[in-house]
Amino acid sequence: MARPLRIEFKGAFYHILSRGNERRDIFLQDDDYELFLGVLEEMSDRFEVDIFAYVLMSNHYHLLIRTNQQNLSKSMQWLGTTYTRRFNLKHSRNGHLFQGRFKSILVQNDAYLMQLSCYIHRNPLRAGLVNRLADYRWSSYRTYAYKASHISWLNTDLILSQFNGKDSYKAYREKVQKYSEEEAKTFENLRHGIVFGTRRYLNKITEKYLKKESDEELPQLNRIIKDKDPAKVLKRAAKAINFDLTKLGQSDRIFQKDIQDRDVLLYFLRGTGLYTNKQIGELFGLTYSAVSRRASIVKSEISKQPEMRRKYSLIKSIIKI
């Protein structure tokens, strides 16, 4: 059975999402929201977890947190179990309240935390629950935007300090208002559903915290293991056949031999099945449609050109993907 991949260490930032079982409501009335916030405060104190932002929707919640100990799973399991027990007692019910395991995304740093806080706080607006975010009671937005009803356990300093001495509350309001233009791009930096940050950060986390062997119960880990930075793969492949990558941007002065070598490299990258035509095109200075055309041409030529075939085989023997 598939399990979510958890990366846990001291000082890690996370975006947490948990939904109601079968997407049913986990808050039935106002004091359920209050109950959850009380349990959240207990969890924060009990497990040394910093809470940076939250939004509680009728059938799910989002959190931005930092674990000061290596205890993400313990913290979130306690939160879910404790709230479920108290909710069930209050409403005279039994059984599961949440849908399986919570979802966690490791967040690179406070700059990405800022982006995610905007995304999280805009949830009620996207859902059509309010016309103004200030009218929604069950999120940390009003504390960030208006310094309203400040909650002692809510850590706003890390995000608001990024406005460098300006009126941080006004600046945050304006950023969230403008964020609708950026919202579609929010998750461009989400990698394999487990890390929100740069590819370099993903590589660093992979090297430091993840095992290198695949695991059929951890599909996210398997995708990360298979994920290879195309620029790094191209560099290794070019080295194998002694191709100078600076020639990629000099198509008007490139020799026929170099064109063949370039095409062999392009054909190899496309043949891995790991990269889109757009990704490959960005490396070679070609449009995605040109990548497709060149690959088709190489496929035909490589069977006729012994030297191209030799170099392609050499690259494949050196680089195992």
Residue pairs with C-beta under 8 A, 6 or more apart in sequence:
1 217
2 217
2 218
2 219
3 101
3 217
3 218
4 101
4 103
4 104
4 220
5 194
5 210
5 218
5 220
5 221
5 224
6 72
6 73
6 104
7 106
7 194
7 195
7 205
7 209
7 210
8 67
8 70
8 71
8 72
8 73
9 67
9 70
9 209
10 67
10 68
10 69
10 70
11 66
11 67
11 68
12 66
12 67
12 72
12 106
13 52
13 64
13 65
13 66
13 106
13 107
13 108
13 109
13 110
13 112
13 113
14 63
14 64
14 65
14 66
14 67
14 72
14 104
14 105
14 106
14 107
15 62
15 63
15 64
15 104
15 105
15 107
15 116
15 120
15 196
16 61
16 62
16 63
16 64
16 65
16 76
16 102
16 103
16 104
16 105
17 60
17 61
17 62
17 102
17 103
17 105
18 60
18 61
18 76
18 80
18 98
18 99
18 102
18 103
19 26
19 59
19 60
19 98
19 99
20 26
20 59
20 60
20 97
20 98
20 99
21 95
21 96
21 97
21 98
21 99
22 99
23 59
23 60
23 99
24 59
25 58
25 59
26 32
26 36
26 58
26 59
26 60
26 61
26 83
26 87
26 97
26 98
27 33
27 36
27 56
27 58
27 59
27 138
28 91
32 87
32 90
33 56
33 137
33 138
35 83
35 86
35 87
35 90
36 56
36 61
36 83
37 56
37 151
39 79
39 82
39 83
39 86
40 51
40 54
40 63
40 79
40 153
41 151
41 153
42 82
43 49
43 75
43 78
43 79
43 82
44 50
44 51
44 153
45 153
46 78
47 67
47 69
47 71
47 74
47 75
47 78
48 67
48 68
48 69
48 71
49 65
49 66
49 67
49 68
49 71
49 75
50 65
50 66
50 68
50 155
51 63
51 64
51 65
51 153
51 154
51 155
52 64
52 65
52 66
52 113
52 117
52 140
52 154
52 155
52 156
52 158
52 159
53 62
53 63
53 64
53 116
53 117
53 120
53 121
53 139
53 140
53 144
53 154
53 159
54 61
54 62
54 63
54 64
54 120
54 139
54 140
54 154
55 61
55 62
55 120
55 121
55 123
55 124
55 136
55 138
55 139
55 140
55 141
56 138
56 139
57 123
57 124
57 127
57 129
57 138
62 120
62 123
64 107
64 113
64 116
64 117
64 120
65 75
66 155
67 75
72 104
76 102
76 104
80 97
80 98
80 102
83 97
84 96
84 97
84 98
87 93
87 97
88 94
88 95
88 97
105 190
105 193
105 194
105 195
105 196
106 194
106 195
106 196
106 197
106 205
107 113
107 116
107 196
107 197
108 195
108 196
108 197
108 198
108 201
109 197
110 158
110 159
110 162
111 162
112 189
112 196
112 197
113 158
113 159
114 159
114 162
114 175
115 182
115 186
116 186
116 196
117 144
117 159
118 175
118 176
118 179
118 182
119 179
119 183
119 186
120 139
121 133
121 139
121 140
121 141
121 144
121 176
122 133
122 176
122 179
122 180
122 183
123 139
124 130
124 133
124 136
124 139
125 131
125 133
129 136
130 136
133 139
133 141
133 142
133 145
133 176
134 141
134 142
134 145
134 146
140 151
140 154
140 156
141 176
142 148
142 149
143 149
143 150
143 151
143 154
143 156
144 156
144 159
144 160
144 169
144 172
145 169
145 172
145 173
145 176
146 169
146 173
147 169
150 156
159 172
160 168
160 169
160 172
161 168
163 171
163 172
187 196
189 196
189 197
189 198
190 196
191 197
191 199
191 202
191 224
191 227
192 202
192 220
192 223
192 224
192 227
193 220
194 220
194 224
195 201
195 202
195 205
199 229
202 224
202 227
203 229
206 224
210 221
210 224
210 225
211 221
212 225
213 225
214 221
214 222
214 225
215 221
215 222
216 222
226 274
226 321
227 274
228 272
228 274
228 321
230 269
230 274
230 275
230 279
230 280
230 283
231 283
233 269
233 272
233 319
233 321
234 245
234 265
234 269
234 283
235 245
236 318
236 319
237 265
237 268
237 269
237 315
237 318
237 319
238 244
238 245
238 265
240 311
240 314
240 315
240 318
240 319
241 261
241 264
241 265
241 311
241 314
241 315
243 258
243 261
243 262
243 265
244 258
247 254
247 258
247 262
248 262
248 283
248 284
248 285
249 285
251 285
254 262
260 305
260 307
260 308
261 311
262 284
263 294
263 297
263 298
263 301
263 308
264 298
264 302
264 308
264 311
264 312
264 315
265 284
265 315
266 280
266 284
266 286
266 291
266 294
266 295
266 298
267 294
267 295
267 298
267 299
267 302
267 312
268 312
268 315
268 316
268 319
269 275
269 280
269 283
270 277
270 280
270 291
270 295
272 321
274 321
276 288
277 288
277 289
277 291
277 292
278 288
280 286
280 288
280 291
281 287
281 288
281 290
281 291
284 291
286 294
298 308
301 308
302 308
302 309
302 312
303 309
